[in-house]
Amino acid sequence: MCTTCGCGGHDATLEGGRTFRRADALAVAIGAVRSHAHAHAGGAPGHGHGEGHGHDHAPEAGAASRVLQVERDLLAKNDAIAASNRRVLRERGVFALNLVSSPGSGKTTLLVRTIEAWAGRSPLAVVEGDQQTSFDADRIRATGAPAVQVNTGKGCHLDAAMVRGAIARLGVAQRSLLFIENVGNLVCPAAFDLGEAHKVVILSVTEGEDKPLKYPDMFRAADLMLLNKIDLAPYVSFDRARAIDMARRVRPGLEVIELSATTGAGMERWLGWLEAGWRRCATAVPAASPGAPAA
């Protein structure tokens, strides 16, 4: 959670100037309870009890309890917005995927290759999440696909409110495919529902095969694992079978597709998975459906 990684209390920006306040209440609450705990534990001036006042406030336990409650409240608010996102996307027949991974796994290269191969099948749009720059959104737009960049500043993940704003800005078409490329991070994105149909975790052979056991929440939350950069497998020390086994220890039955976004190996299976999911969403809605969510 964000109290561990330190991303609470920072702003995120959507292209065009909109600013999202990130978990300000959490940052304030953490500061308040830690100050209170310090005052009790350290006998800070002005506490008013004096030495040996004869009772134990258990400051650390109280602080942890209050921070946990604020975390729960913030996640509940996020989940409510995510449920609204999901409802609107389903009403429009949009197949939305949340792509998650470590930095450098090849998410953007895979997206570019996928967009090029998807051409003509349906409308497609991309929400790009990064701490800074619009480099990845620029790469996506170079393919002709609409994309909007969300910069999270010091934040380490997208949340449902940011995605709601991005969807409104994109004006996602009915019966389309929506990719949400999350910030490169295998921790916090696991806890934040964005309203997607599925989380897709990408693991590359240039990483350790033990990643699923080191970061189990992310692999447990995913419905599909893409094992990317298999063209590099002969040149790196990576046990593909062991990596898949570890992922399935965390998420029994997890579907795995091995591919290379660079050479195209395995891409047909990935495209087949996408088309099956997109068709389920697209055929579940009538010809007319409600508009995109408001910003």
C-alpha positions in Angstrom: 0.0 0.0 0.0 1.0 3.6 -0.5 1.9 4.2 3.1 4.8 1.7 2.5 6.0 3.0 -0.9 5.5 6.6 -0.1 3.3 7.7 -3.0 0.4 9.2 -0.9 -0.3 12.9 -1.0 1.2 13.7 -4.4 -0.6 15.2 -7.5 -1.1 13.5 -10.8 -1.9 15.3 -14.1 -3.9 14.4 -17.2 -2.8 15.8 -20.5 -4.6 19.0 -21.0 -4.0 20.3 -17.5 -6.4 18.5 -15.2 -4.8 17.7 -11.8 -5.8 14.9 -9.5 -5.2 15.1 -5.8 -3.7 11.8 -4.7 -4.7 10.5 -1.3 -4.3 13.9 0.5 -6.4 12.7 3.4 -4.1 9.7 3.8 -1.0 11.9 3.8 -2.5 14.2 6.4 -3.8 11.4 8.6 -0.4 9.6 8.5 1.3 12.8 9.5 -1.1 13.5 12.3 -1.1 10.1 13.9 2.7 9.9 13.6 3.1 13.2 15.3 0.7 12.1 18.0 2.6 8.8 18.5 5.9 10.7 18.7 4.6 13.1 21.3 3.4 10.2 23.5 6.5 8.1 23.0 9.1 10.8 23.4 7.6 13.0 26.1 7.5 16.0 23.8 7.1 19.4 25.3 3.6 20.5 25.8 2.2 17.0 26.2 0.9 18.1 29.6 1.3 14.9 31.6 4.8 15.2 32.9 7.1 12.4 33.7 5.7 9.1 34.9 2.1 10.0 34.4 1.2 6.4 34.9 -0.7 5.2 31.9 0.2 3.7 28.5 -1.4 5.2 25.4 0.1 2.4 23.1 0.8 5.1 20.5 2.1 2.9 17.8 -0.9 0.6 17.9 -3.3 3.5 17.8 -1.4 5.2 14.9 -1.4 2.0 12.8 -5.1 1.5 13.4 -6.0 4.9 12.3 -3.7 4.8 9.2 -5.3 1.4 8.3 -8.8 2.9 8.6 -7.9 5.8 6.2 -6.4 3.3 3.8 -9.6 1.3 3.9 -11.7 4.4 3.3 -9.6 5.5 0.3 -9.7 2.0 -1.2 -13.5 1.9 -0.8 -13.8 5.2 -2.6 -11.5 4.0 -5.4 -13.5 0.8 -5.7 -16.8 2.7 -6.0 -15.4 4.7 -8.9 -13.9 1.6 -10.4 -17.4 -0.1 -10.3 -18.8 3.0 -12.1 -16.1 2.8 -14.7 -16.7 -0.9 -15.2 -20.5 -0.4 -15.6 -20.1 2.3 -18.2 -17.5 0.3 -20.2 -19.7 -2.8 -20.2 -22.7 -0.8 -21.3 -20.7 0.4 -24.2 -19.3 -3.0 -25.0 -15.7 -1.9 -24.3 -13.1 -4.6 -23.5 -10.7 -2.9 -21.1 -7.4 -4.4 -19.9 -5.1 -3.2 -17.2 -1.5 -4.0 -18.3 0.9 -4.3 -15.3 4.5 -5.2 -15.0 8.0 -4.1 -13.8 9.7 -1.3 -15.7 11.4 -2.5 -18.8 9.2 -5.6 -19.4 8.3 -4.5 -22.9 4.7 -3.3 -22.2 4.8 -0.3 -24.7 6.6 -2.3 -27.4 4.0 -5.0 -27.0 1.2 -2.4 -27.2 2.6 -0.9 -30.4 2.9 -4.4 -32.0 -0.6 -5.3 -30.8 -2.2 -2.1 -32.2 -0.5 -2.6 -35.6 -1.8 -6.2 -35.7 -5.3 -5.3 -34.5 -5.9 -2.7 -37.3 -9.3 -3.0 -38.8 -10.9 -5.2 -36.2 -12.4 -2.6 -33.9 -11.8 0.9 -32.5 -9.0 1.0 -30.0 -7.7 3.5 -27.4 -4.9 3.6 -24.8 -4.5 5.2 -21.4 -0.8 5.6 -20.6 0.4 5.8 -17.0 3.9 7.1 -16.1 5.4 9.2 -13.4 6.8 11.7 -15.9 7.0 12.4 -19.7 4.7 11.6 -22.5 7.2 9.3 -24.4 5.0 6.2 -24.3 1.8 8.1 -25.3 3.7 9.6 -28.2 4.8 6.1 -29.3 1.2 5.0 -29.2 -0.1 8.0 -31.1 2.5 7.4 -33.8 0.6 4.2 -34.7 -2.6 6.3 -35.3 -4.3 5.1 -32.1 -5.8 7.7 -29.7 -3.9 7.8 -26.4 -3.9 10.0 -23.3 -1.1 10.3 -20.9 -1.6 10.4 -17.1 1.5 11.5 -15.2 1.4 10.3 -11.6 4.3 12.5 -10.3 5.7 10.6 -7.3 2.7 8.3 -7.4 3.4 4.6 -8.2 0.1 3.6 -9.8 -3.0 4.7 -11.6 -6.3 4.9 -9.7 -9.9 4.7 -10.8 -10.5 8.4 -10.7 -7.6 9.0 -13.1 -8.8 6.4 -15.5 -12.4 7.9 -15.4 -10.9 11.3 -16.4 -8.8 9.7 -19.1 -11.8 7.7 -20.5 -13.8 10.9 -20.7 -11.0 12.8 -22.5 -10.6 9.9 -25.0 -14.3 9.5 -25.7 -13.9 5.8 -25.9 -15.9 4.4 -28.8 -18.6 1.8 -28.5 -17.5 -1.8 -29.0 -13.8 -0.9 -28.7 -10.7 -2.2 -27.1 -9.2 -0.2 -24.3 -5.7 -0.7 -23.0 -4.6 0.9 -19.7 -0.8 0.8 -19.4 -0.2 1.1 -15.7 3.0 2.6 -14.1 5.8 0.1 -14.1 5.5 -1.4 -10.6 4.6 -4.9 -9.3 3.3 -3.7 -5.9 0.6 -1.0 -5.6 -1.2 -1.5 -8.9 -2.3 -4.9 -7.6 -4.5 -3.2 -5.0 -6.2 -0.7 -7.2 -9.2 -1.7 -9.3 -9.6 0.6 -12.3 -12.8 -0.8 -13.7 -11.0 -3.2 -16.1 -12.2 -6.5 -17.3 -8.9 -8.2 -16.6 -5.4 -7.4 -15.2 -2.7 -8.8 -17.6 0.7 -9.1 -16.0 3.7 -9.1 -18.2 6.9 -10.8 -17.2 10.0 -10.8 -19.4 12.8 -13.3 -19.6 15.2 -10.6 -18.7 13.8 -10.6 -15.2 14.1 -13.2 -12.5 11.8 -16.2 -12.8 11.0 -15.9 -9.0 9.1 -12.6 -9.5 5.7 -14.3 -9.0 6.8 -15.4 -5.5 8.4 -12.1 -4.6 5.4 -10.1 -5.7 2.5 -12.5 -5.3 -0.3 -10.0 -5.0 0.2 -8.8 -8.6 0.3 -12.3 -10.0 -2.7 -13.4 -7.9 -4.7 -10.4 -9.2 -4.0 -11.2 -12.9 -6.1 -13.3 -15.2 -3.4 -13.7 -17.8 0.4 -13.7 -17.7 2.3 -12.8 -20.9 5.9 -14.1 -20.8 7.6 -11.6 -23.1 11.0 -11.4 -24.8 11.3 -15.2 -25.4 13.6 -14.4 -28.3 16.2 -13.5 -25.7 15.8 -16.8 -23.7 18.9 -18.5 -25.3 21.0 -15.6 -24.1 19.9 -15.1 -20.5 19.7 -17.3 -17.4 16.0 -17.7 -17.1 14.0 -20.9 -16.5 10.7 -20.4 -18.4 9.1 -23.5 -17.0 10.1 -22.6 -13.4 8.7 -19.0 -13.9 5.3 -20.4 -15.1 5.2 -22.9 -12.2 5.9 -20.2 -9.7 3.1 -18.0 -11.2 0.7 -20.9 -10.9 1.6 -21.6 -7.3 0.3 -18.1 -6.6 -2.6 -18.2 -9.0 -3.6 -21.8 -9.8 -4.7 -22.2 -13.4 -3.3 -18.9 -14.5 -3.3 -18.7 -18.3 0.1 -18.0 -19.8 1.1 -16.9 -23.3 4.7 -16.9 -24.3 5.6 -14.4 -26.9 8.1 -11.9 -28.3 6.9 -8.4 -29.1 10.0 -7.9 -31.2 9.9 -11.0 -33.5 6.2 -11.6 -33.4 6.5 -15.1 -32.0 3.4 -16.1 -30.1 1.5 -12.9 -31.1 -1.3 -14.8 -32.8 -2.3 -16.6 -29.6 -2.3 -13.2 -27.8 -4.4 -11.7 -30.5 -6.8 -14.6 -30.4 -7.2 -14.1 -26.6 -7.9 -10.5 -27.2 -10.4 -11.1 -29.9 -12.3 -13.7 -27.8 -12.6 -11.2 -24.9 -13.5 -8.3 -27.1 -16.3 -10.3 -28.9 -17.8 -11.3 -25.6 -18.0 -7.6 -24.6 -19.1 -6.3 -28.0 -21.9 -8.7 -28.6 -23.3 -8.2 -25.1 -24.6 -4.7 -25.8 -27.4 -3.5 -28.1 -26.7 -1.2 -31.0 -27.3 2.0 -29.0 -25.8 2.5 -25.5 -25.0 5.3 -23.1 -22.2 7.8 -23.7 -18.8 7.8 -22.0 -18.5 8.8 -18.4 -18.2 12.4 -17.4 -14.8 13.8 -16.4 
